[in-house]
Amino acid sequence: MSYIKRFSRLLLLVSLLYMGSCTMEWEESGGDNTPTEQPNTPNEGDNYAENENEEENNNEDNTPSDGDNSEDENNGNNETTPPSGDENENGDESNDDGDDDEGGYSGEPAPDADLSITAWNGEWATDVGNDTVGTDKDFFYELNTFNNTVVVTYNGSTASVASNNSSIKSYVTGAYVALDMTSVSGVEVIVKGKSADGGLKIYSENKYKLTLNGVDLTSKRGPAINSQSGKRIYLHLSNGTTNRLTDCATYGDDHYTMAGSANEDRKGALFAEGHIIVSGYGALVVAGKYKHAIVTDGYYYQRPGATVAVTEAVKNGIHVKGDSGDGIGVKIAGGLINATISGTAGKGIKCDMVIEVTGGKLNITTSGNATYDSDEKDTSSAACLKSDTNINIKGGKLVLKSSGSGGKGISADADIIFDGGNIDIATTGGQYKYSSQLTSSPKGIRADGNITINGGNLNISVTGKSEGSEGLESKNTITFNGGNVIINSYDDGINASSAMVVNGGRVYAHATNNDGIDSNGTITINGGVFIGIGSGEPEGGIDVDNSRSLLINGGVVLGIGGGMMGTPSTSSKQYSVVYGGASVSSGQRIALLDASSNMLFSFESPITMNATFCFSTPDIKSGTTYTVASGGTVNNYSECWQGWYYDGTWSGGSTLTTFTPSSVVTSIGSSSGGGGGGGWPGGGGNRPW
């Protein structure tokens, strides 16, 4: 923005303020005072209506009528579709929220912001350019009108309130402020300043915009901000500002409670009875010392550009009930969420309903141990993401770490679906044991229902040396349709209770103390690249509990382990080979060559053991002679992934054996695999690669 344009805007702002000062007297409230009545004299440029009826009518022109304020409303369009060719905001907001009308964050702080707040020195959201205004009024404050304004300013042990509507009542005790906006719609509350002993409570029967314009609030009574309204809050973080909210370890009585509002719920530093929609290019830093940091009994929606940091929480960082009417729980469209949770069985984001991530970045760390939940009569463990229903990851970057006993990266009581995104998960804790029957083991990803991977890049590490330390676990079926999955774990890399289906994508699972890939039911492979590395005998690279239930119809399949639990089914449509008695050394390569010495694939072993090697590719045909070689080099390959080389040239090394398939499943080497015996073709005992 040019200096001339900035100066022009400054002159315009000054002139508007001067005009407003001639016609509008701002009410200043101190103590338990009620704002005084002011004359409703309109003036050109004023942002308030002539009377309350006109205020309601003007608001209805810009919001859905007939029940717009009901939180069960859903206009059927929840997509964040950008407007055609224009990413600008529509100018409905006041200058105090600091949005640049040219679109995007200019890097300049909001006008009139309190810049004395200690700046957030962590990571900030970098996806401001993705924040476009869609068509759904439920998600975008820009599509609504907020003509009535309240400014709450904190100054140490005191607070002041200014409003342009006398129907908005304020009650102030020291630095504790309560606003009664029940009779007024279209309100924007702007909050700024600092107090180490203050808070804000809001009563409203309508949705409203809450703009944080550089505020640092620590409450010694309860939540720092408490919205006792079942309607949605457009929580806007002014450009470039840092906003800090902290509650206290023990809650006391509020300074003001509206008549008829006994037994109010409050369980977090930022508490809302209604939905929370986060926008703006500032930072919100929250510490939950009582229970949770951020709580909503509605749903939670975050737009690109917003930075939310939870520095501590006794229980959960973001705790969401969700809205069954709208079918929304947590929806992260963008921005950054950074959460560090140390509480016992604490969660980074916990939702009773669906968690959906379509963009942005999540950095979530939990360190609390699992515990026994006497109410549920079961164990409860920490998790970075936890849903009581489904989790859908469609995009974004997720970095999830859990170090406590029984910790989980992603956990759902129903299904988990990955359509995209880059997901890095690491757990380092061991198993929590309450009794011989009640335990909680660490998992990278676990679902009581199905897990479906259609896309995305997943990198999972589960290093805690305990039973059940698994990378990917489903109590039902796991389906791979696309994406890239890399798992390194102590116990099973992948475990499915019912079935596993591989239609595409690339999967690599390496377990240091159990099976690389394990299904308690069946495994059907129709395509993709499927690699399993297990530990010593009897653990296998690919393990199927039901004999002959490994069906290979396509794709590239490689399995190395101490044993082969479940031979490929003769009903398979693609030829496979089970090579027993191989002495495998870490870093050595094995290659499959056709009759013309063309390399069909090569694989570099990550382990040293006496192994059984199972492999299958679409290139293996009946009646053709193939050579298994080792110790050579690979050049000119077209693809390399996790030690697997495709379509390259093989040179040097030595021949281990040759074979000519005559049936769908060919067994070579020792008959038992793993421990020798039976001999290799052309020689006895185990042969090194």
KABELRA-V330231 format. One line per field, one symbol per residue. ss: DSSP state (A for helix, B for strand, O for the rest). psi: psi as a letter, one per 40 degrees, with the letter a starting at -180 (. if undefined). burial: # if it has 16 or more other C-alpha atoms within 10 Angstrom, else .. Layout:
ss: ???
psi: ???
burial: ???
This chain:
ss: OOAAAAAAAAAAAAAAAAAAAAAOOOOOBOOOOOOOOOOOOOOOOOOOOOOAAAAAAAAAOOOOOOOOOOOOOOOOOOOOOOOOOOOOOOOOOOAAAOOOOOOOOOOOOOOOOOOOOOOOOOOOOOOAAAOOOOOOOOOOAAAOOOOBBBBBBBBOOBBBBBBOOOOOBBBBBOBBBBBBOOOOOOBBBBBBBBBOOBBBBBBOOOOBBBBBBBBBBBOOOOOOBBBOOOOOBBBBBOOOOBBBBBOOOOOOOOOOOOOOOOOOOOOBBBBBOOOBBBBBOOBBBBBBOOOBBBBBOOOBBBOOOOBBBBBBBOOBBBBBOOBOOOOBOBBBOOOBBBBBBOOOOOBBBBBOOOBBBOOOBBBBBBOOOOBBBOOOOBBBOOBBBBBOOOBBBOOOBBBBBBOOOOOBBBBBOOOBBBOOOBBBBBBOOOOBBOOOOOBBOOBBBBBOOOBBBOOOBBBBBBOOOOOOOBBBBBOOBBBBOOOBBBBBBOOOOBBBOOBBBBOOOBBBBBBOOOOOBBBOOBBBBOOOBBBBBOOOOOOBOBBBOOOOOBBBOOOBBBBBBOBOOOOBOOOOOOOBBBBBBBBBOOOOBBBBBOOOOOBBBBBBOOOOBBBBBBBBOOOOOOOOBBBBBBOOBBBOOOBBBOOBBBOOBBBOOBBBBBBBOOOOBBBBBOOOOOOOOOOBOOBOOOBBO
psi: hiddddddddddddddddddddehhhhhhiafihiihihghiiheifiididdddddddddeihigedeheeiheegeighiiheheiieeeiideeehheehiheeiiiieiheehhiheaiiiefdeegihaehddehddeihgdhhhhhhhgbeiiihhieheehiihhhbfhhhhhfdehifhhhhhiaihegiihhhhieiiihhhhfgihhhiedaidhhhfheiihghhhiheihhhhhaidhiaiidhhihefifihhfidhhhdaihhhiifahhhhhhedcidhhhebihhhiidihhhhdihdcidhhhdihddefhchhheaahhhhhheihfiidhhhdahhhheaahhhhhieiiiihhddefiihiiidhhiebihhheaihhhhhheiheiichhiebihhheaihhhhhieiaihhdidehihiiidhihdaihhhdaihhhhhhehgihegidhhhebhhhheaahhhhhidahdhhhddihhheaahhhhhheeaidhhhecihhheaahhhhhaaiheiidhhhdhhfehhheiahhhhhidigggiiieeieiiihhhifhhhhheiiiihiadeehhdiihhheihihihhhihieehiiehhihhiieaihifieihhfehhhfahhiaaihdiiihheidhhhiaiddiceaidiiheiiaihi.
burial: ...................#...#.######..###...#.....####..#..#..###..#....##.#........#......###...##.#####..###...##..###.#..#...#####.#########################.#.########################..#################################################################..#...#.#........##########################################################..#.#############################################......#######################################################.....###########################################################################################################..#######################.#.############..#######...##########.##########.##....#########.........#######....#####.#..########.########....###.#
